[in-house]
Amino acid sequence: MRRLLVMLALLGGLCWAQIQIAATQYPEEARIAGLEGTVLVTGTKIARPLGLGLDELAAQTVARYRQENIPADPAETYVVEFTLPEKLSHWHLAGVEFQTPQGVARPTFAQADYPVGPGIGAAAYDEGQLLTVIGRAAAVTLAFDVDERGDPGNFRVVNASEDIWGPQAAMLVRTWRFHPGTRGGIPVVVPCTMSLIWGPADFTSPAVSRQIERIYSPPPQYESALAAVVLLRAEPEYTPEATQARVEGRVVMRVFVDPEGNPADVKVQNTFDLSNGWGPGAALVDNAIAAVKQWHFQPKMLNGNATAYSLTVQTNFQLSGVASTVLDPLVAARTVAKPQIAK
């Protein structure tokens, strides 16, 4: 019979164990939902729940461990991690809560399909590549309604590690189906909140758990707010040839920033007009790339450590002037210093 590993650790202590359970013990609804995450058990109480039957399984696992090992302080807190190794997907459901009014039976999962591939749209492809390279994950908390037919809709992004991941998570959950909530046997609309993470396909159990911890303990606001601060900025030159030909347009670039805040790579995502991108127009594109490579950003902090990230810069070439703007991530860019660049 196929078996699963449950990771159990003593919070603040020395215990660390891998406990095998039969795959059939994983609650059916939790398996359908693909729910993974961490349950905290203090004594006989659930200090932090996960839901869908995993809380009860965690309590049983801790109780069995205590019986089979040296008696311990009944007030000790155990961390029980649940993952589904057969679910080979970049997406992981890390928490779910139905806001059911009194007298209403909550919805239940009927179908939750996870893509084997990246499972993201083109808009998030560069972000996904960057996260895969640096071994980190994206986190999203979604709020939505499960309607009388069991279909999810009316999505709202409660929180996201980057703006771009909210729509990606909604695109995934939109395909899921539920048995609707009921009151007196009549289907009703029930609000729901979900936490999801997207990370490398080869995430191990501890790696998934660490990302889930970040959902519950996000980095301080002052750290994440530093992501798009431009410390040094250079605007590209308008070449005499482009001025004479009256070439105008926009260049949109994806900028990969290293932990020190320097552009490690600049890629053109799109161009608009610039006289079809040849001759004087091509020179303007090259100038835009060269200018952004001179920029310097305030390093982005994640859990106290400087980390690599990416953002989008748009440069507008107008005969009246040249201006560059940071389009993302979460906070708008603000210029701390704008020294003159020697020509």
VEXDREN-213897 format. One record per residue (C-alpha): residue number from 1; residue in three letters; y, x, z. Coordinates in nm, 4 decimals, always signed. Layout:
# VEXDREN-213897
resi | resn | yy | xx | zz
NUM | ALA | Y | X | Z
...
***
This chain:
# VEXDREN-213897
resi | resn | yy | xx | zz
1 | MET | +0.0000 | +0.0000 | +0.0000
2 | ARG | +0.3426 | +0.1340 | -0.0937
3 | ARG | +0.5510 | +0.2297 | +0.2081
4 | LEU | +0.9194 | +0.2947 | +0.2752
5 | LEU | +1.0932 | +0.5430 | +0.5010
6 | VAL | +1.3356 | +0.4252 | +0.7655
7 | MET | +1.5681 | +0.6955 | +0.8989
8 | LEU | +1.6269 | +0.6706 | +1.2735
9 | ALA | +1.8655 | +0.8865 | +1.4723
10 | LEU | +1.9975 | +0.8847 | +1.8275
11 | LEU | +2.3744 | +0.8644 | +1.8217
12 | GLY | +2.5048 | +1.1682 | +2.0081
13 | GLY | +2.1540 | +1.2866 | +2.0954
14 | LEU | +1.8692 | +1.4957 | +1.9549
15 | CYS | +1.6310 | +1.2308 | +1.8214
16 | TRP | +1.5794 | +1.2240 | +1.4455
17 | ALA | +1.2776 | +1.0554 | +1.2925
18 | GLN | +1.1481 | +0.9246 | +0.9629
19 | ILE | +0.9470 | +0.6109 | +1.0304
20 | GLN | +0.7223 | +0.4629 | +0.7658
21 | ILE | +0.7097 | +0.0872 | +0.7240
22 | ALA | +0.5190 | -0.1204 | +0.4730
23 | ALA | +0.7281 | -0.2206 | +0.1735
24 | THR | +0.6317 | -0.5790 | +0.2494
25 | GLN | +0.8186 | -0.5489 | +0.5818
26 | TYR | +1.1511 | -0.5160 | +0.4018
27 | PRO | +1.2920 | -0.8706 | +0.4233
28 | GLU | +1.2585 | -1.0547 | +0.0927
29 | GLU | +1.6233 | -1.1559 | +0.0648
30 | ALA | +1.7433 | -0.8040 | +0.1524
31 | ARG | +1.5142 | -0.6658 | -0.1195
32 | ILE | +1.6423 | -0.9177 | -0.3778
33 | ALA | +2.0017 | -0.8378 | -0.2824
34 | GLY | +1.9351 | -0.4625 | -0.2859
35 | LEU | +2.0995 | -0.4372 | +0.0551
36 | GLU | +2.1068 | -0.0863 | +0.2018
37 | GLY | +2.2961 | +0.0514 | +0.4948
38 | THR | +2.3106 | +0.1331 | +0.8620
39 | VAL | +2.2352 | -0.0753 | +1.1713
40 | LEU | +2.3384 | +0.0430 | +1.5181
41 | VAL | +2.1078 | -0.0641 | +1.8011
42 | THR | +2.2274 | -0.0253 | +2.1610
43 | GLY | +1.9613 | -0.1175 | +2.4149
44 | THR | +1.8231 | -0.4468 | +2.2861
45 | LYS | +2.1487 | -0.5485 | +2.1175
46 | ILE | +2.2725 | -0.4964 | +1.7620
47 | ALA | +2.5980 | -0.3017 | +1.7965
48 | ARG | +2.6700 | -0.3146 | +1.4229
49 | PRO | +2.4805 | -0.5621 | +1.2050
50 | LEU | +2.3796 | -0.5386 | +0.8409
51 | GLY | +2.2293 | -0.8834 | +0.7904
52 | LEU | +1.9646 | -1.0443 | +0.5683
53 | GLY | +1.6878 | -0.9703 | +0.8197
54 | LEU | +1.7494 | -0.5947 | +0.8489
55 | ASP | +1.8998 | -0.6269 | +1.1973
56 | GLU | +1.5773 | -0.7730 | +1.3329
57 | LEU | +1.3710 | -0.5048 | +1.1578
58 | ALA | +1.5961 | -0.2334 | +1.3040
59 | ALA | +1.5531 | -0.3712 | +1.6557
60 | GLN | +1.1742 | -0.3813 | +1.6107
61 | THR | +1.1719 | -0.0237 | +1.4768
62 | VAL | +1.3720 | +0.1078 | +1.7740
63 | ALA | +1.1576 | -0.0837 | +2.0233
64 | ARG | +0.8389 | +0.0599 | +1.8724
65 | TYR | +0.9842 | +0.4119 | +1.8734
66 | ARG | +1.0784 | +0.3822 | +2.2406
67 | GLN | +0.7295 | +0.2661 | +2.3310
68 | GLU | +0.5637 | +0.5533 | +2.1456
69 | ASN | +0.7924 | +0.8290 | +2.2770
70 | ILE | +0.9409 | +0.9570 | +2.6020
71 | PRO | +1.1280 | +0.6795 | +2.7868
72 | ALA | +1.4993 | +0.7035 | +2.7275
73 | ASP | +1.8222 | +0.5612 | +2.8610
74 | PRO | +1.8184 | +0.1900 | +2.7672
75 | ALA | +2.1913 | +0.2114 | +2.6892
76 | GLU | +2.1406 | +0.4744 | +2.4173
77 | THR | +2.2502 | +0.3829 | +2.0663
78 | TYR | +2.0180 | +0.4382 | +1.7717
79 | VAL | +2.1254 | +0.4612 | +1.4086
80 | VAL | +1.8764 | +0.2966 | +1.1721
81 | GLU | +1.9313 | +0.3651 | +0.8011
82 | PHE | +1.7788 | +0.1479 | +0.5291
83 | THR | +1.7549 | +0.2486 | +0.1634
84 | LEU | +1.5501 | +0.1272 | -0.1324
85 | PRO | +1.4202 | +0.4353 | -0.3155
86 | GLU | +1.2722 | +0.2298 | -0.6011
87 | LYS | +1.6183 | +0.0897 | -0.6877
88 | LEU | +1.7328 | +0.3586 | -0.9306
89 | SER | +2.0956 | +0.2583 | -0.9722
90 | HIS | +2.4374 | +0.4098 | -0.9163
91 | TRP | +2.5375 | +0.0885 | -0.7359
92 | HIS | +2.4473 | +0.0150 | -0.3730
93 | LEU | +2.5178 | -0.3013 | -0.1737
94 | ALA | +2.6257 | -0.1774 | +0.1690
95 | GLY | +2.7305 | -0.4959 | +0.3451
96 | VAL | +2.7517 | -0.8718 | +0.2977
97 | GLU | +2.9019 | -1.1499 | +0.5065
98 | PHE | +2.9216 | -1.5214 | +0.4267
99 | GLN | +3.2118 | -1.7063 | +0.5910
100 | THR | +3.0240 | -2.0318 | +0.6517
101 | PRO | +3.2103 | -2.3180 | +0.8224
102 | GLN | +3.0416 | -2.4978 | +1.1092
103 | GLY | +2.7610 | -2.7207 | +0.9902
104 | VAL | +2.7157 | -2.5339 | +0.6607
105 | ALA | +2.3982 | -2.3462 | +0.5683
106 | ARG | +2.4957 | -2.0149 | +0.4073
107 | PRO | +2.4103 | -1.9266 | +0.0467
108 | THR | +2.1074 | -1.7057 | -0.0140
109 | PHE | +2.0478 | -1.4444 | -0.2822
110 | ALA | +1.8514 | -1.5695 | -0.5826
111 | GLN | +1.9045 | -1.2762 | -0.8213
112 | ALA | +2.0924 | -0.9450 | -0.8051
113 | ASP | +2.0350 | -0.7198 | -1.1042
114 | TYR | +2.1325 | -0.3526 | -1.0789
115 | PRO | +2.1845 | -0.1449 | -1.3959
116 | VAL | +1.9671 | +0.1643 | -1.4323
117 | GLY | +2.2470 | +0.3480 | -1.6173
118 | PRO | +2.6038 | +0.4061 | -1.4976
119 | GLY | +2.6776 | +0.0330 | -1.4833
120 | ILE | +3.0514 | +0.0794 | -1.5382
121 | GLY | +3.2945 | +0.0141 | -1.8207
122 | ALA | +3.4806 | +0.2673 | -2.0317
123 | ALA | +3.7867 | +0.2419 | -1.8052
124 | ALA | +3.5937 | +0.3996 | -1.5169
125 | TYR | +3.3869 | +0.6480 | -1.7163
126 | ASP | +3.6055 | +0.9527 | -1.6466
127 | GLU | +3.6265 | +0.8630 | -1.2766
128 | GLY | +3.2483 | +0.8261 | -1.2651
129 | GLN | +3.1978 | +1.1659 | -1.4262
130 | LEU | +3.4330 | +1.3295 | -1.1768
131 | LEU | +3.2614 | +1.1684 | -0.8766
132 | THR | +2.9214 | +1.2752 | -1.0068
133 | VAL | +3.0370 | +1.6361 | -1.0457
134 | ILE | +3.1837 | +1.6605 | -0.6958
135 | GLY | +2.9025 | +1.4584 | -0.5343
136 | ARG | +3.1182 | +1.1814 | -0.3941
137 | ALA | +3.1185 | +0.8041 | -0.4266
138 | ALA | +3.3519 | +0.5115 | -0.4825
139 | ALA | +3.3739 | +0.2305 | -0.2261
140 | VAL | +3.4811 | -0.1298 | -0.2885
141 | THR | +3.5072 | -0.4370 | -0.0682
142 | LEU | +3.5160 | -0.7633 | -0.2644
143 | ALA | +3.5913 | -1.1168 | -0.1536
144 | PHE | +3.4775 | -1.4080 | -0.3704
145 | ASP | +3.3490 | -1.7646 | -0.3579
146 | VAL | +2.9934 | -1.8833 | -0.4195
147 | ASP | +3.0416 | -2.2225 | -0.5884
148 | GLU | +2.8264 | -2.5371 | -0.5826
149 | ARG | +2.6080 | -2.3986 | -0.8637
150 | GLY | +2.5497 | -2.0686 | -0.6841
151 | ASP | +2.7765 | -1.8737 | -0.9198
152 | PRO | +3.0186 | -1.6113 | -0.7799
153 | GLY | +3.3824 | -1.6418 | -0.8846
154 | ASN | +3.7473 | -1.6152 | -0.7801
155 | PHE | +3.7133 | -1.2419 | -0.7081
156 | ARG | +3.9677 | -1.0596 | -0.4906
157 | VAL | +3.9651 | -0.6874 | -0.4145
158 | VAL | +4.0041 | -0.6408 | -0.0388
159 | ASN | +3.9875 | -0.2618 | -0.0484
160 | ALA | +3.8904 | +0.0085 | -0.2964
161 | SER | +3.8799 | +0.3868 | -0.2928
162 | GLU | +4.0661 | +0.3720 | -0.6270
163 | ASP | +4.2154 | +0.0682 | -0.8034
164 | ILE | +3.9886 | +0.1073 | -1.1022
165 | TRP | +3.6710 | +0.0352 | -0.9019
166 | GLY | +3.7596 | -0.3208 | -0.8001
167 | PRO | +3.7105 | -0.4681 | -1.1500
168 | GLN | +3.3962 | -0.2582 | -1.1966
169 | ALA | +3.2361 | -0.4025 | -0.8823
170 | ALA | +3.3401 | -0.7553 | -0.9821
171 | MET | +3.1813 | -0.7019 | -1.3242
172 | LEU | +2.8512 | -0.6198 | -1.1493
173 | VAL | +2.8527 | -0.9032 | -0.8955
174 | ARG | +2.9626 | -1.1589 | -1.1564
175 | THR | +2.6104 | -1.1450 | -1.3036
176 | TRP | +2.4402 | -1.2240 | -0.9703
177 | ARG | +2.3173 | -1.5682 | -0.8704
178 | PHE | +2.2785 | -1.7448 | -0.5366
179 | HIS | +2.1205 | -2.0550 | -0.3949
180 | PRO | +2.4405 | -2.2376 | -0.2954
181 | GLY | +2.5456 | -2.3130 | +0.0596
182 | THR | +2.4912 | -2.6714 | +0.1680
183 | ARG | +2.6269 | -2.9235 | +0.4142
184 | GLY | +2.3886 | -3.2090 | +0.4811
185 | GLY | +2.1903 | -3.1117 | +0.1720
186 | ILE | +2.4983 | -3.1227 | -0.0551
187 | PRO | +2.6071 | -2.7954 | -0.2248
188 | VAL | +2.9481 | -2.6645 | -0.1145
189 | VAL | +3.1697 | -2.3642 | -0.1883
190 | VAL | +3.1269 | -2.0764 | +0.0592
191 | PRO | +3.3436 | -1.7603 | +0.0728
192 | CYS | +3.1695 | -1.4227 | +0.0812
193 | THR | +3.2719 | -1.0616 | +0.1410
194 | MET | +3.0714 | -0.7663 | +0.0086
195 | SER | +3.0976 | -0.3890 | +0.0417
196 | LEU | +2.9566 | -0.1805 | -0.2442
197 | ILE | +2.9459 | +0.1869 | -0.3269
198 | TRP | +2.8997 | +0.3663 | -0.6591
199 | GLY | +2.7673 | +0.7206 | -0.6515
200 | PRO | +2.5349 | +0.9721 | -0.8148
201 | ALA | +2.1988 | +0.8315 | -0.9216
202 | ASP | +2.0083 | +1.0834 | -0.7070
203 | PHE | +2.1713 | +0.9778 | -0.3789
204 | THR | +1.9398 | +1.0430 | -0.0863
205 | SER | +1.9183 | +0.8202 | +0.2195
206 | PRO | +2.1577 | +1.0321 | +0.4320
207 | ALA | +2.4039 | +1.0539 | +0.1413
208 | VAL | +2.4108 | +0.6769 | +0.1009
209 | SER | +2.4565 | +0.6397 | +0.4742
210 | ARG | +2.7529 | +0.8793 | +0.4785
211 | GLN | +2.9274 | +0.6802 | +0.2084
212 | ILE | +2.8626 | +0.3586 | +0.3992
213 | GLU | +3.0147 | +0.5195 | +0.7084
214 | ARG | +3.3349 | +0.5723 | +0.5099
215 | ILE | +3.3545 | +0.1980 | +0.4475
216 | TYR | +3.3558 | +0.1359 | +0.8223
217 | SER | +3.5697 | +0.4410 | +0.9024
218 | PRO | +3.8138 | +0.4909 | +0.6130
219 | PRO | +4.0366 | +0.7992 | +0.6075
220 | PRO | +4.3805 | +0.7533 | +0.7658
221 | GLN | +4.6395 | +0.5848 | +0.5452
222 | TYR | +4.8676 | +0.8864 | +0.5534
223 | GLU | +4.5920 | +1.0948 | +0.3914
224 | SER | +4.5100 | +0.8621 | +0.1007
225 | ALA | +4.8799 | +0.7988 | +0.0359
226 | LEU | +4.9257 | +1.1630 | -0.0681
227 | ALA | +4.7063 | +1.1275 | -0.3755
228 | ALA | +4.9762 | +1.0936 | -0.6437
229 | VAL | +5.2640 | +1.2974 | -0.5025
230 | VAL | +5.4053 | +1.5301 | -0.7697
231 | LEU | +5.5398 | +1.8509 | -0.6183
232 | LEU | +5.6238 | +2.0280 | -0.9430
233 | ARG | +5.6988 | +1.8563 | -1.2723
234 | ALA | +5.7785 | +1.9822 | -1.6223
235 | GLU | +5.8791 | +1.7543 | -1.9093
236 | PRO | +5.7709 | +1.8505 | -2.2621
237 | GLU | +6.0205 | +1.9569 | -2.5247
238 | TYR | +6.1176 | +1.7363 | -2.8179
239 | THR | +6.0733 | +1.9698 | -3.1154
240 | PRO | +6.3517 | +1.9955 | -3.3755
241 | GLU | +6.1025 | +1.8893 | -3.6441
242 | ALA | +6.0122 | +1.5709 | -3.4533
243 | THR | +6.3783 | +1.4954 | -3.3931
244 | GLN | +6.4617 | +1.5410 | -3.7596
245 | ALA | +6.1677 | +1.3207 | -3.8635
246 | ARG | +6.2642 | +1.0664 | -3.5937
247 | VAL | +5.9101 | +1.0667 | -3.4544
248 | GLU | +5.8607 | +0.8603 | -3.1365
249 | GLY | +5.5632 | +0.7345 | -2.9357
250 | ARG | +5.3483 | +0.7708 | -2.6243
251 | VAL | +5.0734 | +1.0082 | -2.5120
252 | VAL | +4.8298 | +0.8937 | -2.2404
253 | MET | +4.6391 | +1.1758 | -2.0676
254 | ARG | +4.3648 | +1.1925 | -1.8062
255 | VAL | +4.4396 | +1.4729 | -1.5613
256 | PHE | +4.1646 | +1.6242 | -1.3461
257 | VAL | +4.3218 | +1.7780 | -1.0351
258 | ASP | +4.1415 | +2.0453 | -0.8326
259 | PRO | +4.1419 | +2.0538 | -0.4483
260 | GLU | +4.4484 | +2.2832 | -0.4512
261 | GLY | +4.6503 | +2.0266 | -0.6481
262 | ASN | +4.6464 | +2.2121 | -0.9824
263 | PRO | +4.5521 | +2.0414 | -1.3122
264 | ALA | +4.2043 | +2.1772 | -1.3877
265 | ASP | +4.1797 | +1.9905 | -1.7181
266 | VAL | +4.3981 | +1.7583 | -1.9254
267 | LYS | +4.2428 | +1.5273 | -2.1857
268 | VAL | +4.4228 | +1.2932 | -2.4258
269 | GLN | +4.3014 | +0.9377 | -2.3749
270 | ASN | +4.5207 | +0.7665 | -2.6329
271 | THR | +4.8314 | +0.8017 | -2.8442
272 | PHE | +5.0654 | +0.5356 | -2.9773
273 | ASP | +5.2552 | +0.5793 | -3.3042
274 | LEU | +5.3824 | +0.9444 | -3.3037
275 | SER | +5.3788 | +0.9053 | -3.6826
276 | ASN | +4.9985 | +0.8923 | -3.6983
277 | GLY | +4.9488 | +1.2103 | -3.4934
278 | TRP | +4.9975 | +1.4781 | -3.7572
279 | GLY | +5.2708 | +1.7341 | -3.8290
280 | PRO | +5.5630 | +1.6879 | -3.5872
281 | GLY | +5.3693 | +1.4185 | -3.3977
282 | ALA | +5.0749 | +1.6518 | -3.3303
283 | ALA | +5.3154 | +1.9118 | -3.1924
284 | LEU | +5.4526 | +1.6557 | -2.9460
285 | VAL | +5.0984 | +1.5815 | -2.8223
286 | ASP | +5.0391 | +1.9536 | -2.7696
287 | ASN | +5.3691 | +1.9836 | -2.5832
288 | ALA | +5.2766 | +1.6926 | -2.3574
289 | ILE | +4.9465 | +1.8576 | -2.2623
290 | ALA | +5.1125 | +2.1964 | -2.2053
291 | ALA | +5.3793 | +2.0421 | -1.9816
292 | VAL | +5.1343 | +1.8502 | -1.7603
293 | LYS | +4.9276 | +2.1663 | -1.7154
294 | GLN | +5.2323 | +2.3137 | -1.5386
295 | TRP | +5.2470 | +2.0295 | -1.2862
296 | HIS | +5.1420 | +2.0684 | -0.9257
297 | PHE | +5.0288 | +1.7819 | -0.7017
298 | GLN | +5.0049 | +1.7517 | -0.3273
299 | PRO | +4.6311 | +1.7867 | -0.2518
300 | LYS | +4.4414 | +1.4654 | -0.1875
301 | MET | +4.2701 | +1.4520 | +0.1515
302 | LEU | +3.9387 | +1.2785 | +0.2113
303 | ASN | +3.8143 | +1.2707 | +0.5706
304 | GLY | +4.0341 | +1.5693 | +0.6493
305 | ASN | +3.9212 | +1.7829 | +0.3542
306 | ALA | +4.1059 | +1.8552 | +0.0291
307 | THR | +3.9150 | +1.7063 | -0.2636
308 | ALA | +3.9313 | +1.6941 | -0.6443
309 | TYR | +4.0396 | +1.3717 | -0.8123
310 | SER | +4.1777 | +1.2404 | -1.1399
311 | LEU | +4.4735 | +1.0313 | -1.2507
312 | THR | +4.6478 | +0.9131 | -1.5658
313 | VAL | +4.9813 | +1.0446 | -1.6907
314 | GLN | +5.1790 | +0.8793 | -1.9682
315 | THR | +5.4533 | +1.0652 | -2.1544
316 | ASN | +5.7049 | +0.8619 | -2.3553
317 | PHE | +5.8749 | +1.0405 | -2.6418
318 | GLN | +6.1941 | +0.8573 | -2.7367
319 | LEU | +6.4854 | +1.0057 | -2.9277
320 | SER | +6.6986 | +0.9045 | -2.6315
321 | GLY | +6.4875 | +1.1213 | -2.3989
322 | VAL | +6.1413 | +1.2191 | -2.2704
323 | ALA | +5.9891 | +1.0788 | -1.9515
324 | SER | +5.6442 | +1.1168 | -1.7921
325 | THR | +5.4923 | +0.8726 | -1.5427
326 | VAL | +5.1816 | +0.8817 | -1.3231
327 | LEU | +4.9984 | +0.5513 | -1.3790
328 | ASP | +4.7421 | +0.5827 | -1.1000
329 | PRO | +4.5748 | +0.6169 | -0.8470
330 | LEU | +4.6541 | +0.3628 | -0.5731
331 | VAL | +5.0094 | +0.4686 | -0.4931
332 | ALA | +5.2881 | +0.5262 | -0.7418
333 | ALA | +5.3926 | +0.8852 | -0.7903
334 | ARG | +5.7094 | +1.0051 | -0.6265
335 | THR | +5.8721 | +1.3356 | -0.7093
336 | VAL | +5.9269 | +1.5593 | -0.4072
337 | ALA | +6.0767 | +1.8414 | -0.6079
338 | LYS | +6.1845 | +1.8641 | -0.9697
339 | PRO | +6.2934 | +2.2190 | -1.0416
340 | GLN | +6.4321 | +2.3224 | -1.3761
341 | ILE | +6.1750 | +2.4919 | -1.5965
342 | ALA | +6.3093 | +2.8040 | -1.7656
343 | LYS | +6.2944 | +2.7903 | -2.1427
***
